Amino acid sequence: MARKTVYKFFDELTPHELYNIIRLRNEVFVVEQNCVFQDADNKDPKCYHLMIWDDTVLAAYTRLVPPGISYPEMSIGRVVSNPLSRGTGAGKELMQASIDACMQLFGEGPITIGAQLYLKKFYESFGFVQSGDVYDEDGIDHIIMKRA
């Protein structure tokens, strides 16, 4: 399979790309994690959307959030890997590409994320450090993490 990484501002997304993003986010966050929440939070139109494609399958996705929208710093959110792509390195590729894209888009600076607690070690491998207590978000333990 040919893996391709691309990021686009919301207005540049094709209907096909947007559908695949929404479908993947719902498949993992709502169905797999059994989490009923309002995914459409009015942030998407202000953000860039990074997609990793394995041919025609959306393997992994993140939302690249400019400073001042989720946190004072830039942020990476809605981090998700397609269940079919897990174990292929797509998640690691996704995070590194997301960090690199944030630096290109928003300049050098800290990145803040709201991470699911069970992924703490994964995010630490990219230089993120816990910055606060565990909190509940939609029934899942989360922590704020920052990367200097």
C-alpha positions in Angstrom: 0.0 0.0 0.0 1.1 3.5 -0.7 0.9 5.6 2.4 0.3 9.4 1.9 0.2 12.2 4.5 -1.6 15.4 3.8 -3.0 18.3 5.8 -5.5 20.8 4.7 -7.4 23.7 6.2 -11.1 22.9 6.8 -12.4 24.9 3.7 -10.0 22.9 1.5 -11.3 19.4 2.5 -13.2 17.6 -0.2 -16.6 16.1 0.7 -15.0 12.6 0.5 -12.2 13.6 2.9 -14.6 15.2 5.4 -16.9 12.2 5.3 -14.0 9.8 6.0 -12.8 12.0 8.9 -16.3 12.2 10.5 -16.8 8.5 9.9 -13.5 7.5 11.6 -14.0 9.8 14.5 -17.4 8.4 15.1 -16.3 4.8 14.6 -13.6 5.1 17.3 -14.7 7.8 19.7 -18.4 7.1 19.8 -18.8 3.4 18.9 -15.5 1.7 19.9 -15.0 3.8 23.1 -18.7 3.9 23.8 -18.6 7.6 24.4 -21.7 9.7 23.6 -20.4 13.3 23.1 -20.9 16.2 20.7 -18.0 15.7 18.3 -19.0 18.7 16.2 -17.7 21.4 18.6 -17.4 24.4 16.2 -13.5 24.1 16.2 -13.2 22.1 13.0 -13.7 25.1 10.7 -10.9 27.0 12.4 -8.4 24.1 12.1 -6.1 22.1 9.8 -6.8 18.5 9.4 -4.0 16.0 9.0 -4.8 12.7 7.3 -2.7 9.6 6.6 -4.1 7.5 3.8 -3.3 3.9 3.0 -4.4 4.1 -0.6 -8.1 4.9 -0.2 -8.4 4.1 3.5 -8.1 6.8 6.1 -5.5 5.2 8.3 -5.0 7.9 10.9 -6.1 11.5 11.5 -5.5 14.5 13.8 -6.9 18.0 14.1 -4.3 20.7 14.2 -5.6 23.5 16.4 -4.2 27.1 16.2 -3.2 28.8 19.4 -6.1 30.4 21.3 -8.8 28.0 20.3 -8.5 25.0 22.7 -5.5 26.3 24.7 -3.4 29.4 24.7 -0.8 27.3 22.8 -1.2 25.4 19.6 -2.8 21.9 20.0 -3.2 18.5 18.4 -6.6 17.0 19.0 -9.0 14.2 17.8 -6.0 11.9 17.5 -7.3 8.7 16.0 -6.1 5.6 14.2 -8.2 3.4 12.1 -8.7 0.0 13.8 -7.6 -1.6 10.5 -4.3 0.3 10.6 -3.3 -0.3 14.2 0.1 -2.0 14.6 1.4 -0.6 11.3 3.2 2.4 12.8 0.5 4.8 11.5 0.0 6.2 15.0 3.7 7.1 15.5 3.8 8.5 12.0 0.7 10.5 12.7 2.0 12.1 15.8 5.4 13.0 14.3 3.7 14.4 11.2 1.3 16.4 13.4 4.1 17.9 15.5 6.0 18.8 12.3 2.9 20.3 10.7 2.1 22.4 13.8 5.6 23.9 13.7 5.3 24.7 10.0 1.8 26.2 10.3 2.0 28.0 13.7 5.7 28.5 14.3 8.0 27.1 17.0 6.4 26.9 20.4 4.8 24.7 23.0 2.0 22.2 22.0 -0.7 21.4 24.6 -2.9 18.3 24.3 -5.8 16.8 26.3 -4.6 13.1 26.3 -6.4 10.0 27.2 -4.6 8.7 30.3 -3.9 5.3 29.0 -1.9 6.9 26.1 0.5 8.8 28.4 3.6 6.8 27.6 2.9 7.0 23.9 2.7 10.9 24.1 5.8 11.0 26.4 7.8 9.3 23.6 7.2 12.5 21.6 8.3 14.8 24.4 5.0 15.5 26.0 5.0 15.9 29.8 1.9 15.6 32.1 0.8 19.1 33.3 -2.0 18.7 35.7 -4.3 16.2 37.5 -6.4 13.4 35.9 -9.8 14.6 34.8 -12.9 12.9 33.4 -13.9 13.8 29.9 -17.0 11.9 28.6 -16.3 9.0 31.0 -12.6 8.6 30.0 -9.7 9.6 32.2 -7.6 12.4 30.5 -4.6 14.5 31.4 -3.2 17.8 30.0 0.2 17.3 28.5 2.6 19.9 27.1 5.5 19.7 24.8 8.0 22.5 25.1 
